[in-house]
Amino acid sequence: MFRIDNKGQSSAEIILIVGGLLVIILFVASYITNITNTTQESFKTLITQERDFLINKI
């Protein structure tokens, strides 16, 4: 009687999977960026402290 067309369904599933992967990638990139910024600030503070220490020692 009725034939079901699955071509559109498979395309929609692929689009949902790709969209989900993009969301996961964006969350991971945000997390890595946050870690990088925190590390950069820590190194900046450490270098400033050591520079001031060496200048005061001289």
C-alpha positions in Angstrom: 0.0 0.0 0.0 2.1 2.8 1.3 5.9 2.9 0.8 8.0 4.7 3.4 10.8 6.9 2.1 13.8 6.6 4.3 16.1 8.9 2.3 15.1 12.0 4.1 15.4 10.3 7.5 19.0 9.3 6.9 19.9 12.8 5.8 18.3 14.2 8.9 20.2 11.8 11.2 23.5 12.7 9.6 22.7 16.4 10.1 21.9 15.8 13.7 25.1 13.8 14.3 27.3 16.4 12.6 25.5 19.1 14.6 26.1 17.2 17.9 29.8 16.8 17.0 30.1 20.5 16.3 28.6 21.4 19.7 31.0 19.0 21.4 34.0 20.4 19.5 32.9 24.0 20.5 32.7 23.0 24.2 36.1 21.3 24.1 37.6 24.3 22.4 36.1 26.7 25.0 37.5 24.5 27.8 41.0 24.4 26.2 40.9 28.2 25.6 40.1 28.7 29.3 43.0 26.5 30.4 45.4 28.3 28.0 44.3 31.7 29.3 44.7 30.6 32.9 48.2 29.1 32.2 49.2 32.3 30.4 48.2 34.5 33.3 50.1 32.2 35.7 53.3 32.4 33.7 52.9 36.2 33.3 52.6 36.6 37.1 55.5 34.3 37.7 57.8 36.1 35.2 56.8 39.5 36.6 57.6 38.3 40.2 61.0 36.8 39.2 61.9 39.9 37.2 61.1 42.2 40.1 63.1 39.8 42.5 66.1 40.0 40.2 65.9 43.7 39.8 65.7 44.2 43.6 68.6 41.8 44.1 70.8 43.9 41.8 
